[in-house]
Amino acid sequence: MRLRGARYPFLYSFLLAVWLACVPHAQAAQISPELERALAHRGAVADTAVLVRFTDALDLQPFATGDRQLRDNRLLLALQARAARNRARVQPLLDELGAERIRALWLINAVALTLPAQAVRQLLTHPGVARLDLDSFVQGGRSQRTPLSRSAAGVPPPVLLEASGPAIVPAQASQAVEWNLNALHVPELWAMGLRGRGVTVATLDTGADLAHPDLRAQWRGGRNSWFDPHGEEATPYDATGHGTQALGVLVGTAGTGVAPEARWIAARLYNGEGRASMSDIHLAFQWLLDPDGDAATLDAPDVVNASWSLAGRVTGACVMEFADDIQALRSAGIAVVFAAGNDGPRPATSNSPGNNPGVLSVGAADSDGTIARSTSRGPAACDGSPYPRLLAPGVAIRTTDLSHGGLASYTTVSGSSLAAPHASGVLALLAGAYPRASVAELEAAMLGSAQNAQAGEVPAARLPAPVDALAAFQALRAAQLNQTQRVPKP
């Protein structure tokens, strides 16, 4: 790959220096230590995948959603416009350096691209560039199954349905409710008619088995309900079962799901080799804000479940790679829930992104409400706060499994990956009950229902009690009533 400026290196360097001198108070861009190490071990012309973050990021505060019933796409449009303007400033240098495979990451004011190693540091000279990171890979999950593509597994693609009216949910009268749902007091909300109807939930995971009879009817359908950043699977598919298991806890209809009448959409984070680049995950977050790619429509989910962490990183480290993605979604009125991780019981074993400031992290509890030994513990590496912020059932959970073409298959599994969708499901029930409540109000009700269980310990080591869906509903109802009474009459 030839640099266009390489034919006249002295002239190019001189002109670049003159141009930089004319830019007042230009602040030097930062380069991550991971990218520095990668450049030190590569040849000059080796292709290097880089995340380029621009300066002049958008202030999200003016676009923050308070009343979720009044959600709009102003933030989406503003993010896209700001990122496009910032990229236009840098594009001439990208062309000059021979950048390839450019992918717009407007959600975080960035682009992902590939450059020869010798050209990467030249990006640091541009005043429109704030930071350079290596677009590194993450290994997905710890499943014992070997991921396969749909074709390799011999699974035919399902028919791509168009979105229609309310989901037709199979009757549950004959299905026994699992212990974990009773422990959450979910049936009490069902008795009030609160089952998630009118709410859309999303999973960022290994995918979803659309053929499973307990999940098929709740898929929102259409071309805005499935995303594979790798372009491998055109319709919902799950090679390992991890995403299907989490989804069963979230919306399963045979007594396994917290919100069985919610609609679901899904993004497949990992490719056929079980890997995802940082930019792949950024694209999945970005898709959630605008699933159909049309800013004239409102089709973003209400709740996102993320039962994963950055595997392969040092346990107890703080990685803020996806902090901007999460904050943008929350500003748009979308609640985001992360699994706390399974690196306990030692303290200081928090995982990113779950340990990022303000993220709703969920650890696993057993049938007695005791935190599972495997659950990661605080203090959170990023801000020293208590970790996890919530507990939910996550030991011996019966849920949906790969259906192998449509069989009603189930499995019993444990871990915070199963705890997180319990919390996400309760959020879906609350969001359906009070569609005007903000994300902060929904989360406050959840956190208030899980009062500290070990008040004698230092704050960062305190553990919450398991979530109580009924108590959360009652707290939210009281808060909404109090808010209504405070509104002055005209």
MOQUICOR-V474059 format. One record per residue. N is the residue number from 0. RES is the residue in one small letter. PSI is psi in whole degrees, 0 to 359 (999 if undefined). OMEGA is omega as a letter, one per 20 degrees, with the letter a starting at -180 (999 if undefined). NEAR is the number of other ideal C-beta (glycine too) atoms within 10 Angstrom. Layout:
{{N RES PSI OMEGA NEAR} {N RES PSI OMEGA NEAR}}
This chain:
{{0 m 117 a 14} {1 r 136 r 9} {2 l 131 a 17} {3 r 333 r 11} {4 g 356 a 18} {5 a 340 a 14} {6 r 330 a 9} {7 y 69 a 11} {8 p 321 a 10} {9 f 317 r 7} {10 l 317 a 10} {11 y 314 a 16} {12 s 321 r 13} {13 f 312 a 11} {14 l 321 r 12} {15 l 319 r 16} {16 a 319 r 11} {17 v 317 a 9} {18 w 317 a 13} {19 l 324 a 12} {20 a 334 a 9} {21 c 352 a 8} {22 v 111 a 11} {23 p 139 r 6} {24 h 36 r 5} {25 a 126 a 14} {26 q 131 a 8} {27 a 139 r 10} {28 a 159 r 20} {29 q 153 r 13} {30 i 133 a 19} {31 s 150 r 16} {32 p 326 r 9} {33 e 319 r 11} {34 l 321 r 23} {35 e 316 r 13} {36 r 320 r 11} {37 a 318 r 19} {38 l 326 a 19} {39 a 339 a 8} {40 h 10 a 8} {41 r 155 r 15} {42 g 163 a 9} {43 a 326 a 9} {44 v 6 a 13} {45 a 133 r 14} {46 d 133 a 14} {47 t 124 r 20} {48 a 125 a 19} {49 v 144 r 26} {50 l 121 a 24} {51 v 112 r 28} {52 r 134 a 19} {53 f 161 r 23} {54 t 180 r 17} {55 d 53 r 13} {56 a 156 a 16} {57 l 138 r 21} {58 d 116 a 8} {59 l 339 a 16} {60 q 315 a 7} {61 p 344 a 10} {62 f 3 a 18} {63 a 136 a 15} {64 t 122 r 19} {65 g 299 r 13} {66 d 110 a 11} {67 r 340 r 20} {68 q 343 a 10} {69 l 19 r 9} {70 r 143 r 17} {71 d 187 a 13} {72 n 24 r 20} {73 r 319 r 13} {74 l 317 r 22} {75 l 310 a 20} {76 l 320 a 13} {77 a 320 r 16} {78 l 316 a 25} {79 q 318 a 19} {80 a 317 a 12} {81 r 315 a 17} {82 a 321 r 22} {83 a 319 r 11} {84 r 318 a 13} {85 n 322 r 24} {86 r 322 a 20} {87 a 327 r 10} {88 r 326 a 15} {89 v 341 a 19} {90 q 319 r 14} {91 p 320 r 10} {92 l 322 r 19} {93 l 318 r 19} {94 d 318 a 10} {95 e 324 a 16} {96 l 355 r 21} {97 g 35 r 17} {98 a 140 a 21} {99 e 168 r 12} {100 r 50 a 12} {101 i 129 r 14} {102 r 126 a 18} {103 a 130 r 14} {104 l 67 a 24} {105 w 338 r 23} {106 l 327 a 24} {107 i 16 r 23} {108 n 55 a 22} {109 a 175 r 26} {110 v 153 r 23} {111 a 139 a 21} {112 l 173 r 21} {113 t 134 a 16} {114 l 156 r 25} {115 p 144 a 21} {116 a 322 a 19} {117 q 345 a 18} {118 a 346 a 22} {119 v 313 a 21} {120 r 340 r 15} {121 q 338 r 18} {122 l 335 a 21} {123 l 340 a 13} {124 t 347 a 17} {125 h 129 a 22} {126 p 346 r 18} {127 g 356 a 20} {128 v 128 a 23} {129 a 322 a 19} {130 r 146 r 16} {131 l 131 r 22} {132 d 153 r 21} {133 l 132 r 21} {134 d 74 a 21} {135 s 172 a 18} {136 f 150 r 16} {137 v 135 r 20} {138 q 133 a 13} {139 g 127 r 23} {140 g 182 r 21} {141 r 29 a 11} {142 s 146 r 14} {143 q 350 r 7} {144 r 149 r 14} {145 t 121 a 12} {146 p 138 r 21} {147 l 154 r 14} {148 s 164 r 15} {149 r 318 a 19} {150 s 320 r 12} {151 a 329 a 11} {152 a 353 r 14} {153 g 26 a 9} {154 v 122 r 20} {155 p 147 r 9} {156 p 142 r 13} {157 p 164 r 18} {158 v 131 a 8} {159 l 107 a 14} {160 l 154 r 15} {161 e 149 r 7} {162 a 141 a 14} {163 s 213 a 10} {164 g 202 a 5} {165 p 149 a 9} {166 a 140 r 20} {167 i 104 a 10} {168 v 130 r 18} {169 p 147 a 14} {170 a 143 a 7} {171 q 4 a 17} {172 a 325 a 4} {173 s 0 a 8} {174 q 133 r 15} {175 a 138 r 9} {176 v 133 a 14} {177 e 155 a 21} {178 w 323 a 13} {179 n 327 r 26} {180 l 323 r 22} {181 n 321 r 13} {182 a 329 r 20} {183 l 351 a 25} {184 h 35 r 17} {185 v 318 r 27} {186 p 331 r 13} {187 e 324 r 16} {188 l 323 r 23} {189 w 321 a 19} {190 a 338 r 9} {191 m 1 a 11} {192 g 11 a 10} {193 l 101 a 22} {194 r 9 r 23} {195 g 5 a 33} {196 r 137 r 17} {197 g 0 a 15} {198 v 142 r 25} {199 t 127 r 22} {200 v 155 a 30} {201 a 149 r 30} {202 t 138 r 31} {203 l 107 a 25} {204 d 205 a 29} {205 t 359 a 28} {206 g 202 a 27} {207 a 142 r 27} {208 d 98 a 28} {209 l 338 a 25} {210 a 346 a 21} {211 h 129 a 27} {212 p 339 r 16} {213 d 355 a 28} {214 l 337 a 25} {215 r 314 a 19} {216 a 338 a 16} {217 q 354 r 26} {218 w 134 a 23} {219 r 329 r 22} {220 g 175 a 20} {221 g 184 a 16} {222 r 13 r 15} {223 n 25 a 18} {224 s 9 r 26} {225 w 137 a 24} {226 f 129 r 21} {227 d 104 a 22} {228 p 344 a 21} {229 h 349 a 17} {230 g 25 a 7} {231 e 324 a 14} {232 e 120 a 21} {233 a 342 a 13} {234 t 164 a 18} {235 p 131 a 29} {236 y 148 r 26} {237 d 118 a 29} {238 a 329 a 28} {239 t 337 r 22} {240 g 347 a 24} {241 h 312 r 27} {242 g 323 r 30} {243 t 323 r 32} {244 q 316 r 32} {245 a 320 a 32} {246 l 325 r 33} {247 g 323 r 30} {248 v 328 a 33} {249 l 310 a 33} {250 v 7 a 32} {251 g 143 a 29} {252 t 349 a 24} {253 a 46 r 23} {254 g 11 a 16} {255 t 338 a 24} {256 g 139 a 32} {257 v 320 a 30} {258 a 73 a 32} {259 p 349 r 28} {260 e 7 r 24} {261 a 150 r 29} {262 r 149 r 25} {263 w 150 r 28} {264 i 166 a 25} {265 a 150 r 31} {266 a 135 r 27} {267 r 107 a 27} {268 l 320 a 27} {269 y 147 a 27} {270 n 189 a 21} {271 g 345 r 17} {272 e 6 r 13} {273 g 23 a 18} {274 r 154 r 15} {275 a 139 r 23} {276 s 162 r 20} {277 m 320 a 21} {278 s 328 r 23} {279 d 316 a 22} {280 i 321 r 24} {281 h 319 r 24} {282 l 324 r 23} {283 a 316 r 24} {284 f 317 a 22} {285 q 319 r 25} {286 w 324 a 22} {287 l 327 a 23} {288 l 337 a 23} {289 d 71 a 22} {290 p 325 a 22} {291 d 0 r 16} {292 g 18 a 10} {293 d 110 a 11} {294 a 349 r 14} {295 a 350 a 6} {296 t 155 r 12} {297 l 101 a 12} {298 d 20 r 19} {299 a 152 r 23} {300 p 168 r 27} {301 d 325 a 26} {302 v 140 r 30} {303 v 128 r 26} {304 n 128 a 33} {305 a 92 a 29} {306 s 62 a 28} {307 w 166 r 29} {308 s 175 a 27} {309 l 83 a 20} {310 a 144 r 12} {311 g 348 r 9} {312 r 166 a 15} {313 v 127 r 10} {314 t 135 a 16} {315 g 7 r 21} {316 a 161 r 14} {317 c 115 r 18} {318 v 116 a 18} {319 m 21 a 13} {320 e 320 a 20} {321 f 15 a 23} {322 a 320 a 18} {323 d 323 r 20} {324 d 311 a 22} {325 i 317 a 22} {326 q 322 r 18} {327 a 317 r 24} {328 l 316 a 23} {329 r 323 r 22} {330 s 331 r 19} {331 a 4 r 25} {332 g 23 a 23} {333 i 123 r 22} {334 a 139 a 26} {335 v 128 a 27} {336 v 134 r 30} {337 f 145 r 30} {338 a 142 a 30} {339 a 335 a 37} {340 g 167 a 30} {341 n 49 a 22} {342 d 17 r 18} {343 g 182 j 21} {344 p 5 a 12} {345 r 150 r 10} {346 p 168 r 14} {347 a 43 r 17} {348 t 29 a 21} {349 s 157 a 28} {350 n 147 r 29} {351 s 146 j 25} {352 p 358 a 23} {353 g 335 a 28} {354 n 8 r 31} {355 n 149 a 22} {356 p 131 r 14} {357 g 353 a 15} {358 v 139 r 25} {359 l 97 a 25} {360 s 141 a 29} {361 v 126 r 33} {362 g 166 a 32} {363 a 142 r 32} {364 a 155 r 29} {365 d 188 a 18} {366 s 343 r 12} {367 d 359 a 8} {368 g 11 r 13} {369 t 139 r 15} {370 i 137 r 25} {371 a 142 a 21} {372 r 326 a 11} {373 s 343 a 18} {374 t 134 r 27} {375 s 148 a 29} {376 r 163 r 24} {377 g 188 j 26} {378 p 155 r 20} {379 a 133 a 27} {380 a 333 a 21} {381 c 327 a 21} {382 d 5 r 13} {383 g 10 a 13} {384 s 166 r 19} {385 p 146 a 20} {386 y 133 i 30} {387 p 166 a 34} {388 r 336 r 26} {389 l 157 r 26} {390 l 149 r 28} {391 a 160 a 33} {392 p 132 a 28} {393 g 19 r 31} {394 v 125 r 22} {395 a 58 a 14} {396 i 124 r 27} {397 r 128 a 21} {398 t 177 a 25} {399 t 150 r 29} {400 d 174 r 20} {401 l 130 a 21} {402 s 349 a 22} {403 h 44 r 13} {404 g 5 r 13} {405 g 4 r 13} {406 l 147 r 12} {407 a 80 a 11} {408 s 145 a 19} {409 y 161 r 18} {410 t 163 r 14} {411 t 119 a 13} {412 v 165 a 20} {413 s 159 r 17} {414 g 166 r 24} {415 s 341 r 31} {416 s 335 r 29} {417 l 335 r 28} {418 a 317 a 36} {419 a 313 a 32} {420 p 340 r 35} {421 h 312 r 33} {422 a 320 r 36} {423 s 321 r 32} {424 g 319 r 31} {425 v 319 r 31} {426 l 321 r 31} {427 a 319 r 35} {428 l 317 r 27} {429 l 319 r 30} {430 a 325 r 28} {431 g 325 a 20} {432 a 322 a 20} {433 y 80 a 20} {434 p 348 r 14} {435 r 349 a 14} {436 a 142 r 24} {437 s 167 r 17} {438 v 318 a 24} {439 a 321 r 14} {440 e 321 r 19} {441 l 315 a 25} {442 e 321 r 23} {443 a 320 r 16} {444 a 319 r 26} {445 m 311 a 28} {446 l 324 r 16} {447 g 332 r 16} {448 s 345 a 24} {449 a 64 a 23} {450 q 154 a 11} {451 n 132 a 13} {452 a 349 a 16} {453 q 67 a 13} {454 a 343 a 8} {455 g 351 a 7} {456 e 167 r 12} {457 v 148 a 10} {458 p 316 a 12} {459 a 340 a 16} {460 a 355 a 15} {461 r 145 r 17} {462 l 137 r 22} {463 p 159 r 23} {464 a 164 r 18} {465 p 151 r 27} {466 v 142 r 28} {467 d 108 a 22} {468 a 320 a 29} {469 l 315 r 17} {470 a 322 r 18} {471 a 318 r 27} {472 f 315 a 22} {473 q 322 r 15} {474 a 319 a 19} {475 l 320 r 22} {476 r 316 r 15} {477 a 319 a 12} {478 a 318 r 16} {479 q 321 r 16} {480 l 317 r 10} {481 n 321 r 9} {482 q 320 r 12} {483 t 320 a 9} {484 q 336 r 7} {485 r 345 a 7} {486 v 121 a 7} {487 p 142 r 4} {488 k 145 r 3} {489 p 999 999 3}}
